[in-house]
Amino acid sequence: MAEQNLTGLLEAVLFACGEPIELARLAAGLSLEKAAVREQLERYAEKLKKSDRGLELLFLGESVQLCAKRSFEEQIAQVIASRKNAPLSGAAMEVLAIIAYNQPVTKSFVEQVRGVESGQVVNNLVEKELVEEAGRLEIPGRPITYRTTANFLRCFGISSLAELPPVPGTEPEGEQMELPTE
């Protein structure tokens, strides 16, 4: 494989991983020699240092990670914070209500209730720290379950889920409205 193609391949794989990956695992996954991968990555790291690109390559012991340059840390934090504080869409409020009233639930449960794909909405709620992973179900595939967070309670000004208003049409026994008789 040509050096430029190998650099592009390594960059793509490291970007897709998003987390540190062991050099041995990276080399094995690409059917390459570990020494050749390390050498290519060291050259790539030097190119990144000398360029005005926003990326750098970190060597963390026997692992490597592609990440944003530290010099952009403040601006990145501002953008992430503004995204975190963006108002919730109608779809996000709908998903949040489904999770709050039925927790812990899986993404597939939310999608079944809504009738549309909702994975990205759930991920955005996790990013905003309104929802968190609650564990995994003990069924094939072990899907992740989600629940609301303490931040959810703070944002909605309640101290517990018991303070959520009742779902319309689900009045507790004894409190049902009586229809007038003629």
SULJOQUI-V963094 format. One record per backbone hydrogen bond with DSSP energy under -0.5 kcal/mol. CO is the residue of the C=O (numbers start at 1). NH is the residue of the N-H. If there is no record, write none. Layout:
BEGIN
co	nh
CO	NH
CO	NH
END
This chain:
BEGIN
co	nh
2	6
3	7
4	8
5	9
6	10
7	11
8	12
9	13
10	14
11	15
12	16
13	17
14	18
21	64
22	26
23	27
24	28
25	29
26	30
27	32
28	31
33	37
34	38
35	39
36	40
37	41
38	42
39	43
40	44
41	45
42	46
43	47
44	48
45	49
46	50
47	51
54	69
56	58
56	67
58	60
58	65
59	61
60	63
62	23
63	60
64	21
65	58
67	56
69	72
70	73
72	76
73	77
74	78
75	79
76	80
77	81
78	82
79	83
80	84
81	85
83	86
89	93
90	94
91	95
92	96
93	97
94	98
95	99
96	100
97	101
98	102
99	103
105	146
106	110
107	111
108	112
109	113
110	114
111	115
118	122
119	123
120	124
121	125
122	126
123	127
124	128
125	130
125	131
126	129
130	149
132	147
135	145
137	139
139	142
143	137
144	107
145	134
145	135
146	104
146	105
147	132
149	153
150	154
151	155
152	156
153	158
154	157
160	163
161	164
167	170
172	175
END
